[in-house]
Structures are given as structure tokens and as C-alpha cells.
Amino acid sequence: MRCAVQRFVVSATTLAALLATRPAAGCSVCYGDPDSEMVRGALMGVYVMVGVVTSVLACVAGTGLFWLQRARRLGPAAAENPRGLTPDVRVPRSRTQ
């Protein structure tokens, strides 16, 4: 019984919320003159954001390409010596040993 009452209350509240809403309307820029300064400013903002996103993605891709080139250049030597040390370099031991 309680579950049915809860379901009815939720359904009635959802229906009331859907019927009470008004359709979404665009801002004054959307309904205004397409050649106005506000529209031009909004378009310039979009262009700036596209430029920023493109720059960040290009930097990420450049970093990946740099890592790929470096891995190919190091080749099998990097797999044999993962710490990047040459054989004549000694690693100092800690004093606790």
C-alpha cells in the first residue's frame, strides 16, 4: 500500500512539474539582429574557445609524437638499461646499507 502511494505521489509531482513549465526561449541575442555587435562578440568568443582547445590538443599530440620519436631513437638500449645509466656511472648507496 505504501509503495503504491509513493508511486502515485512521485507520478503526480512529475506530471505537475511537466505541465507547469514553459517552453525554453532563446536569449535576446538569438532573437535579435544577426549582424549586431552582440552576435559578433558571441561568435568571436566561440572562435577563441575553438582556438584554445585546438592549441591544447596540438600540444598533447606534439608531446606524444616527441615521446614516440624519443622511444624509437633510444631503441633497444632503453629496454636493456631502463634507468638510463651508462655502465661507468655508479649509483651511490644510501648510508643505511
LINUR-V452838 format. One record per residue. N is the residue number from 1. PSI is psi in degrees with one decimal (NA if undefined). Layout:
N_PSI + N_PSI
This chain:
1_-44.9 + 2_-37.0 + 3_-38.7 + 4_-39.3 + 5_-42.6 + 6_-44.1 + 7_-40.0 + 8_-43.5 + 9_-43.7 + 10_-43.0 + 11_-42.9 + 12_-41.2 + 13_-42.3 + 14_-44.0 + 15_-41.9 + 16_-39.4 + 17_-39.2 + 18_-36.8 + 19_-24.6 + 20_-12.6 + 21_153.1 + 22_154.6 + 23_145.2 + 24_135.6 + 25_147.2 + 26_165.1 + 27_176.5 + 28_-25.7 + 29_-40.0 + 30_-34.6 + 31_-6.9 + 32_-165.6 + 33_126.7 + 34_-15.6 + 35_13.6 + 36_165.8 + 37_-32.7 + 38_-42.6 + 39_-41.2 + 40_-40.7 + 41_-41.6 + 42_-40.7 + 43_-40.2 + 44_-36.6 + 45_-40.9 + 46_-42.6 + 47_-39.7 + 48_-43.9 + 49_-39.3 + 50_-39.8 + 51_-41.1 + 52_-46.2 + 53_-41.8 + 54_-41.5 + 55_-44.1 + 56_-43.9 + 57_-36.0 + 58_-38.2 + 59_-40.4 + 60_-44.4 + 61_-40.5 + 62_-39.2 + 63_-42.4 + 64_-42.2 + 65_-37.1 + 66_-43.9 + 67_-39.7 + 68_-45.1 + 69_-40.7 + 70_-39.8 + 71_-39.0 + 72_-37.3 + 73_-40.0 + 74_-36.2 + 75_-141.4 + 76_-19.1 + 77_-33.9 + 78_-32.7 + 79_-35.2 + 80_-32.2 + 81_77.5 + 82_-21.3 + 83_-8.1 + 84_20.0 + 85_143.5 + 86_157.1 + 87_-26.4 + 88_-2.3 + 89_129.6 + 90_139.4 + 91_123.5 + 92_139.4 + 93_152.6 + 94_159.9 + 95_-16.5 + 96_-14.0 + 97_NA
